[in-house]
């Protein structure tokens, strides 16, 4: 069922994108690159990178598409013993038990609305809807086994921030955002009522970046 929803969403997304390109073929555009920090509930916090391409509707509104990438890798360790060397230094013996890697990739449509606050300063509100994928990998180093899990689900995000114009076609931005996404995967080979596993990826984050193109 989720595969059908994903294919349906992908077809609609591509169709809307093509139609938007036709409608806005002569419209001005802007490109944005961001980097920041994200703290999802169902994963360790870490850095997030992203970019978007938008078409300018008017002096206050632009719409576009965005892609983000979040990656976090951490280990699980156990302290086995502690000893004191002849020179007085305290040495701990630590065993690395497991490695965990989390990759989150959302693709979504976004709308930005600007509010003038001065000659070079604008406030903005943004909202986005789309599809998010979570790739989780667990590597047990003690028995040399690996497990990979894939989750997916619909995404929504809202942010507020400021834009400071640094040039005729460039601006610096800073934003605070909240991601309300939850992803899931079906439990396979299960009899009876359907069962799924769910990961809550909602949480707050902040980003800084540059916006290049027409204002």
Buried (B, 14 or more C-beta within 10 A) or exposed (E): EBEEEBEEBEEEBEEEEEEBEEEBEEBBBBEBBBEBBBBBEBBEBBBBBBBBBBBBBEEEEBBBBBBBEBBBEEEEEEEEEEEEEEEEEEEEEEEEEBBBBBBBBBBBBBBBBBEEEEEEEBBBBBBBEBBBBBBBBBBEBEEEEEEEEEBBBBBBBEBEBBBBBEEEEEBBBBBBBEBEBBBBBEEEEEEEEEEEEEBBBBBBBBBBBBBBBEB
